[in-house]
Amino acid sequence: MTARARLVLAFGALYVAGGIALIAAIYFLVQANLVHQLSDTIMVAAVKATPGDYTGYQPTYPTYPAVPAAHGIALAHVAEASGQTVLTKLLLTSGLSLLIMTILSLVMIWWLSGRVLRPVHEISALARRLSSQSLHERIEMGGPKDELTELADTFDAMLERLERSFESQRRFVANASHELRTPVAVQRTAIQVGLADPTPRQLVKTRESLLEANRRIEHLLDSLLVLARSDRGLDHREPVDLTKAVDRRISVHTAAAAARGVEIEASLDDCWVAGDPALLDQLVDNLVGNAIRHNVDGGHVAIRTSQDDGLVVSNSGPNVPDELVGRLFQPFQRGDGRTIAAGSGLGLSIVESIAHAHDGTVQASPRPTGGLDVTVSLPAAPS
């Protein structure tokens, strides 16, 4: 039996039970006083019709006049018969009315339950249609906010998370297969050419080529794993001192900055955010590393943190047209689409994914003199 049928039967049974109880209450209340009321009423009418001095019969209510005993007995029988007729008529009328109203109520309950359960049918139909290719569909149920709209919104939110998860998996596979092709080809070429006629010098050169390709593959896999993890969202949140995270990452990149003559300026005020410490370390590491890597020799990097502005990283570097800024956050995009420096092309994509996992935002804007200003805003840690 469907839920709709069970609702109709349940409400119908309650309606019938309530109707029977009401009819029974009315019947017994009327029965208790009806015969006496009819007797007294008939006595009053008899007295008015045959005036005189009557004694021998005392009515129920002493305010009424007395009538002869013989007349009183006859009138009492008339009152009793009339009362039974009225009660019988009352039962028949009430029962017929209850039957008609029960049928109408069942029809109304059937119609109303259908309207109430319509979102459930929509959710079921959408769930049956879902596949990895149709996760973009949503219920988007309107109307007043109640339990059913809350269920539909929860289902939509679940579909959104599933869509992001499937998209993350597809992007992971596609990007990994695309980017791994180059270092694998380098390794194959080094093996085929370098080992075709091995000499000590050729072996050293082949070894360096293989190690470099291996380092690139390792770095790419690490970046893809971080991207996949951040795309899945956070399992827990805790207060994180973003200022200390920035200070740690600056010390890690100091040698790389000094090698290119890049000056790092840091203005670090207290900035506590709620999130995952490991992912936030990765976010800061990618921003600082990108600012140094995609810079010019002798350039500069300015890093600021504050509770109001979040994390701001500014760097000198090549000019970036406005129309290409958005592409920088796409995986494996580097400026105008060509590799302008070492790296996997996942830096800003990872930064954006981690920021979104923390319910934050990341914005980039080109600097007039070249380079970028990147601002990351994250939810503050609860005080």
N, C-alpha and C positions, 0 to 999 in steps of 0.2 A: 504494500500500500504506500502510495506517495505521501510526502509530507503535507501536500495540499489537501489530500483526502483525509488524512488524520486530523488536520486542523479543523476541517469542516465538521467531521464527526464529533470531535471534542467540544467545539463551541456549540454545535447543535444539541448535543446531549445536555450540556450545561443550561442552554436556553430552555429545553423541554423540562428539565428538572426544576428550574426556577419558576417556570409557568405553572407546573403542577402544584408546587408548594404555594404559590400565590392564590391559585384557584381554591385549594383546600382551606387556606386561611380565611379567604372571603366567605366560603361556604359555611364553615363552622361559626364564624362571627355572625353571619346573617341568620343561621339556624337558631342560634341561642336566643335571639330576641324577636324573630319574625312572628312566631305564633302569638305571643303576648301582645305585640304591637297591633297585629291584625284583629285580635279579639277585642281589645279596647276601642279600636277605631270603629269596628262594627257595632259595639255596644252604644257608643255615642250616637251613631247614626240611627240605631233603633229607638233610643230615647227621644231623639228629635222627631222621629216619625210617629210615635205613639205616646204623646204626653200623658202624665198622670203620676200618681204616688205609688211607686214601685218599691218593694222591699224583697229581701230574700236572696239577693245576689250581690256579692261584693266584687267589683272589678279589680284588676291588678293595680291600677293607680287609683287611690281613694278620692282623687279630685273629680273623677267621673261620677255621674249619677248612677243609682242602682236600678236594676231591671228585675222582673219576675224570674224565679229560678228556672222555670220551664223554658222561658225564652232564652235565658242565659246558656243553658245546656245546648240548645239547638244552635245558637250563634257560635258557641265554642267549637262545635263540630265543623261549622262552615269555615271558621277561621283556620282550623287545623288543615282542612282539605285545601284551602286557598294557599296556605303556607307551603304545603308539599308541592303544589303545582308551581308556585314561584321558584322553589328550590330546584325542582326538576328542570324548569326552563333555564334557570341560571347555570346549572351544570352543562346542559346541552349547548347553550350559547357560548359559554366560556370554553368548552372543549373544542367546538368548531372554530372559534376565534384563535385558540392556541394552535390548532392544526394549520390554519391558513398562515398565521404569522410564522410558524416554524418553517413552512415551505419557503416563504419569502425570505426569512432569515438565512436559511441554508443557501439560497441562490445568491444573496448579498455576500455571505461569508465566502462562498466559492469565488466570486468575482474579486472581492477585496484581497483574499489570500493569493490569488493569481497576480494581482498588481504588486503586493508586498514581496512575493517570491520571484518576481521577474528578474531582479538583479542577480539572484542566485542562478537562474537559468542562463543569464548572459555570461556569468563567470564560468559555468560548466561548459557552455558552447565554445567560449574562447579557449578554455583549457584543452578541449578536444582538438581545436584547430592548431594549437601551438606546435611549432617545430623550431629548429635552430635558424630557419629562414624567416620566421614570422614573429620573432620576439619583440618587434617594434610596435605591435598592436597593443592598445590599451582599452580599458572599459570606459574610463572618464565619465562616470555616472554623476549626473547632476542631482538637484533636489535638495531637500533639507538634510542637515547633518544628523544622521542616526546610525544605528548599528550596521545597517546594510551598506550605506555609503562608506562607512569606515572599513567594512570588509572589502569593498571594491577598491578603495584607495590603497589598502594594504596589499591587495593582489597586484595593483598597478606598480607599487613600489617594489614588490618582489620581481615582477617582470623586468623592471628597469635594472635591478641588480643582476638578474640573469643575463640580460642583454649585454651589460658591461663585461660580465665574466666571459661570455662567449666571444665578444669582440676582442677582449684581452687575449684569449687563447688563440684566436685566428691571427691577430696581429703578431703575437709571439712567434707562431710557426712561420708566418710569411716573412717577417723581418729577419728571423734567425736564418732561415734558408737562403734569403737574399744576401745577407751580409757575410755569412760563413763561406759563401761560394768563392769570394776573392782570396782569403788566406788559404783555403784548401787548394785553390788553383796554384797559388804561390808555392805551397809545399810540394805539390805534384811536380811542378816545373823544376824546383830545386833538386828534387830527387832524380828526375829523369836526366836533367842536364848536368848537374853537379857530380853525379855518381856515374855518368857514362864513361868518363875517362878520369878516375880519381887521382888527384895529386894532393900532396899536403896542403898546398895553398887553396886548391879547389875545395878540399874537404872543410877547411876553416870557413871559407865563404859560404858553403852550403849549410854548415852548422849555424852560422849567424842568421842566415835567411830563415831556416826552420825555427830557430828560437824566436825571432821577431814575429813570424806568423803565428807561433804558438802563443806568445804573449797577447797578440791582438785577439785571437780566439778566446783566450781566458778572460780578457777585459770585456769583450763583447758579451760573453755568457753571463758574467757577473752583472753587467748592466741590464741585460734582458730579465734576469731573475729579480732584480730590484724593481724593475718596471712592472713585472707580473705581480709581485707581492703588493705593491702600492695600488695597483688597479683593483685588487680584491677588497680594499678597504682596511680599516683598523679593527683588530681584535680587542684592544684595550687602549686606554688613554691614561696618561699620568702627567703631572707638572714637569716641564722641561725648561731649563735655563738656556734660552737660545744664545745669549751672550757668551756663555762658556763654550757652547758648541762652535760658535764662529771663531773664538780665540784658539780652540784646538785645531781647527782646520787651517787657519792661517799659518800656524807653526808647521803644519805638514807641507804646505805649498811654498814656504819661504825659499827653499833651495831652488825650485823651478822658477820662481819669480826672479831671483838674483841672477840666474843663468842668462836670462834675457834682459836684465836691467830694468825690470818692471818694479815700480815702487808701490807698496801697499800701504794705504792710509786707513786706519780703523778708528771709528768713533762709536764706542760700544756703551750704550746705556742699558739699564735693566730691562729685560724683555722675557717674561715668562709666558709660555704657551702650553696648551694641552695637546698631547699627542704621543707618538712612539719615538723614543730617543734614537733608536738605530736609523729609522727612516729620516728623521730630521737631520741627523749627522750626514746622511747621504745627500739630502737636499742642499745643505750648506757646502759640502765638499764639491758637488757638481757646479754650483754657482761660482765658487771661488776658483775652481779649476778651469771652468770655461772662461772666466774673466781674464785669467793669465794666458791660457792657451790661444784664445782668439783675440790677441792683442798685438801691438807692434813693439819692436825692440825699443827699450827705453820709455815705454808707456807707463801708465799708472792705473791703479785699482783703488777705489774708495768704497769702504764697507761701513754701513751705519746700522745700528739696531736701536729701537725704542719701543716702548709699550704702545705708543699711538701709531707709529708708522710701520712697525714690524721690521723686516729685514730689507735693506736696500743695497744693491751691489751695482756700482757704476764703473765702467772701464773705458779706456781709450781703445782705438782699434779701427778697422776698416769701416767705411761708410756703409750703412745698411738702409736701403730704401724702405719707405713706410709699407709698401705693398708686400714686402718680403718678411716683415716682422712676424706675422702670424704663422708663416711656414717654419720658423725656427723651432716652434713647439711640436712640430710633427716629427715622428721618428725618422732618423737617418736623413734629416734635412740639414744642410750646412750652408747658410747664407744664400747664395744664388743657385744652390743645388750641387755645387762642386766642392770637393774636399779642400778646405782652405787651411787646415791644420790637422795634426794628429788627433784622433778621437773616434768614437763610434757613431757620433751623430745622435746620441740618445740623451745628452746632458739636460737640455731644457725640457725635453719630453718627460724625463724622469722627475724633474723639478715640478712640472705642472701636475703630474699624476700624484706625487706625494702631497702637494698642496691641496688638491681636490679630495684626497683621502682624509685629510684633516679638516674638511669643510672650509678650506681657505681659498684664496685667489692668488694668482701670479700675473703680473702685467709687465710688458717690456715696451720700451719706447726708444727710438734711435736718438743719439746725441748729435747736435749740430756739427761738432768737430770730429765725429766718428765714434764708433762703439755704441754701447747700449746702457740704459738704466733699467734694471730689473728690480721690481718691488714685489715682495711676498708678504701677504697679510694672512695671519693665522689666528684662530680663536684664542683668546687669553685664557690662562689657567685660572680655575676658580680660586678665589682668595680664601 
